[in-house]
Amino acid sequence: KGLDICFKEQNFSTAKSGPCDSWCTTSPAADDGCAGCCGPINLKLCTPTPCTTVFPYHAKIKGLDICFQEQKFAKAKFGPCDSWCSTSPAANDGSAGSCGPIHKKLCTPCTNKLFPYHARIKGVDICFKEQKLAKANSGPCDSW
């Protein structure tokens, strides 16, 4: 139908079909092709983590996105100063500023050289291959 569906595995992508947990969509106008058997479409929207390749492990702390270098710190929702970054200047280090000014702890959203162009969509940082797609806040699955 001209809508982007992103699959976890190549065989499902080739077949343009797969189990409910094998795909997500970039469009709320999409449907699952089985009269809603996969649940509400808003639960099937692709929402990439705001974390970078340097700080890949995500944790929600007090409603804010914090990214850690190691999964154990993300699970603990705490780690040494050099183990995390925040996507929000409203965050704090939880230790009265001992990690320094928060603006120095902000994650750089687009560190992957293949996806250097940044867009913030519905509060989520998305990195695109092409600047025109970032400006449009949209693109095919392999473009972000």
Secondary structure as UniProt FT lines:
FT   STRAND          5..7
FT   HELIX           10..15
FT   HELIX           20..22
FT   STRAND          23..25
FT   TURN            28..29
FT   TURN            35..38
FT   HELIX           41..44
FT   STRAND          57..61
FT   TURN            62..63
FT   STRAND          64..68
FT   HELIX           71..76
FT   HELIX           81..83
FT   STRAND          84..86
FT   TURN            89..90
FT   TURN            96..99
FT   HELIX           102..104
FT   TURN            113..114
FT   STRAND          117..121
FT   TURN            122..123
FT   STRAND          124..128
FT   HELIX           131..136
FT   HELIX           141..143
//
